[in-house]
């Protein structure tokens, strides 16, 4: 029996990828490295924030999965499974903010900095990060009067103090204070900052196929 099915052919200007092409694409040296903090302090806090966010997220995921399984199998659920995720959400957010701050992922407008000379640019960066650190420290101090009432308030199901969730915000403001001041010191000592330079000075990006 003859095979009458039409064979796939390359169109004009089109070619199929060969094994050699795939081998050339799969280059380990083009893999994106794991992002790191701009200085040792920010790197340490990046690890802390990532751990908090991942652990909290895994706990929430496990509780929701268990709750859905129980509801499907037995028609019942766990009351605390609906309250504990809300209790842990602030920790996920706080961990993500700490990581974003350590990697320079915060919102920034670099129109001015990219047009300054290196010396002036470093001075502005040190001043901005110092002011930011002091503002975060002020926010932390302003939160202190709230600690008492939040310790006395408890959640309706678990009976846990609401301070447990608010502590995530306190930890976040403390971490942002330390991160900002550490970055100011790092730049003052001649360290580099993750601020893009003038147009055309950014390193060339390598895109996959």
PyMOL commands that set and color helices and strands:
alter all, ss='L'
color gray80, all
select helices_A, chain A and resi 19-25+28-30+40-74+80-102+113-115+118-143+146-152+163-188
alter helices_A, ss='H'
color red, helices_A
deselect
rebuild
show_as cartoon
